[in-house]
Amino acid sequence: MFFNMDKTIFFIDGAYLSFISKYFGNGMPIKYKIEKFVIAVCSDLKLFCDEIY
């Protein structure tokens, strides 16, 4: 099986991600690695993450 994966440049606002992680962590920030988060999002959308900013 062949997937056509488009190259993607992922721009992320770290401060906003930290802010919303408190919402999903019931008031406590969730510990996460940005690289793993971006790869998981791109994988779900069948995209190839070329760069993260």
Backbone as JSON, one array per atom type, in Angstrom:
{
  "sequence": "MFFNMDKTIFFIDGAYLSFISKYFGNGMPIKYKIEKFVIAVCSDLKLFCDEIY",
  "N": [[0.85, -1.17, 0.0], [0.57, 2.2, -0.8], [1.09, 5.42, 0.42], [0.36, 8.76, -0.28], [2.15, 11.16, 0.94], [2.12, 14.4, 1.84], [4.53, 17.03, 2.09], [5.02, 18.91, 5.03], [5.12, 21.94, 6.85], [5.2, 22.76, 10.14], [3.87, 25.09, 12.21], [3.95, 26.15, 15.49], [2.57, 27.5, 18.43], [4.12, 27.66, 21.29], [3.51, 28.76, 23.83], [0.71, 28.97, 23.8], [0.04, 26.27, 23.46], [0.98, 25.25, 25.88], [-0.77, 26.6, 27.58], [-3.33, 25.51, 26.85], [-2.84, 22.9, 27.5], [-3.15, 22.77, 30.21], [-5.89, 22.84, 30.44], [-6.65, 20.35, 29.36], [-5.34, 18.75, 31.15], [-6.72, 18.85, 33.52], [-6.3, 21.22, 35.1], [-3.6, 21.0, 35.7], [-0.54, 21.31, 34.0], [0.1, 19.3, 31.13], [2.71, 16.99, 30.56], [4.71, 16.93, 27.73], [6.31, 16.21, 24.61], [7.21, 18.33, 22.08], [8.01, 17.5, 19.52], [7.09, 14.82, 19.34], [4.36, 15.28, 19.61], [3.78, 16.82, 17.3], [4.5, 14.99, 15.28], [2.61, 12.98, 15.78], [0.2, 14.35, 15.21], [0.59, 14.98, 12.48], [0.85, 12.4, 11.47], [-1.71, 11.33, 11.89], [-3.08, 12.86, 10.05], [-1.97, 12.02, 7.74], [0.36, 13.26, 6.74], [3.68, 14.37, 5.95], [5.96, 15.58, 8.13], [8.06, 18.1, 7.54], [9.44, 20.26, 8.69], [9.59, 21.88, 11.92], [8.44, 24.71, 13.54]],
  "CA": [[0.0, 0.0, 0.0], [1.36, 3.43, -0.93], [0.41, 6.64, 0.86], [0.91, 9.99, -0.8], [2.3, 12.03, 2.09], [2.57, 15.74, 1.5], [5.47, 17.66, 3.03], [4.33, 19.89, 5.85], [5.87, 22.75, 7.8], [4.29, 22.88, 11.28], [4.13, 26.25, 13.07], [3.25, 25.92, 16.74], [2.75, 28.51, 19.47], [4.4, 26.91, 22.51], [2.81, 29.34, 24.98], [-0.7, 28.58, 23.71], [-0.02, 24.83, 23.7], [1.13, 25.1, 27.32], [-2.01, 27.08, 28.18], [-4.43, 24.56, 26.66], [-2.51, 21.62, 28.14], [-3.73, 22.83, 31.55], [-7.31, 22.5, 30.28], [-6.76, 18.91, 29.17], [-4.74, 18.09, 32.3], [-7.52, 19.16, 34.72], [-5.67, 22.27, 35.88], [-2.16, 20.78, 35.75], [-0.01, 21.18, 32.63], [0.49, 17.96, 30.7], [4.08, 16.91, 30.06], [4.7, 16.47, 26.34], [7.44, 16.58, 23.76], [6.62, 18.95, 20.9], [8.3, 16.7, 18.33], [6.17, 13.68, 19.33], [3.02, 15.83, 19.38], [3.67, 17.2, 15.89], [4.53, 13.77, 14.48], [1.32, 12.32, 15.97], [-0.81, 15.1, 14.46], [0.84, 14.79, 11.04], [0.59, 11.01, 11.15], [-3.17, 11.19, 11.8], [-3.54, 13.54, 8.83], [-1.21, 11.43, 6.64], [1.28, 14.27, 6.23], [5.08, 14.22, 6.33], [6.43, 16.81, 8.75], [9.38, 18.45, 7.04], [10.09, 21.14, 9.67], [8.75, 22.37, 13.03], [8.83, 26.05, 14.02]],
  "C": [[0.89, 1.23, 0.0], [0.52, 4.61, -0.48], [1.11, 7.84, 0.26], [0.98, 10.98, 0.37], [2.89, 13.36, 1.65], [3.56, 16.25, 2.54], [4.74, 18.79, 3.75], [5.34, 20.65, 6.7], [4.88, 23.1, 8.9], [4.73, 24.07, 12.13], [3.31, 26.06, 14.34], [3.58, 27.02, 17.74], [2.89, 27.77, 20.8], [3.66, 27.44, 23.73], [1.34, 28.94, 24.97], [-0.87, 27.09, 23.97], [0.11, 24.54, 25.19], [-0.14, 25.51, 28.05], [-3.15, 26.06, 28.04], [-4.12, 23.2, 27.27], [-3.04, 21.6, 29.57], [-5.22, 22.47, 31.51], [-7.49, 20.98, 30.17], [-6.17, 18.12, 30.33], [-5.45, 18.38, 33.61], [-6.82, 20.14, 35.65], [-4.16, 22.15, 36.0], [-1.64, 20.65, 34.31], [0.4, 19.73, 32.32], [1.94, 18.02, 30.24], [4.02, 16.3, 28.66], [6.0, 16.87, 25.67], [6.83, 17.11, 22.46], [6.83, 18.1, 19.66], [7.33, 15.52, 18.23], [4.74, 14.14, 19.05], [2.81, 16.13, 17.9], [3.64, 15.96, 15.0], [3.2, 13.02, 14.59], [0.22, 13.01, 15.17], [-0.64, 14.87, 12.96], [0.55, 13.36, 10.61], [-0.91, 10.77, 10.99], [-3.72, 11.79, 10.51], [-2.84, 13.03, 7.58], [-0.34, 12.46, 5.93], [2.68, 13.95, 6.7], [5.57, 15.55, 6.86], [7.87, 17.07, 8.32], [10.14, 19.31, 8.05], [9.08, 21.56, 10.72], [9.31, 23.72, 13.45], [7.96, 26.41, 15.2]]
}
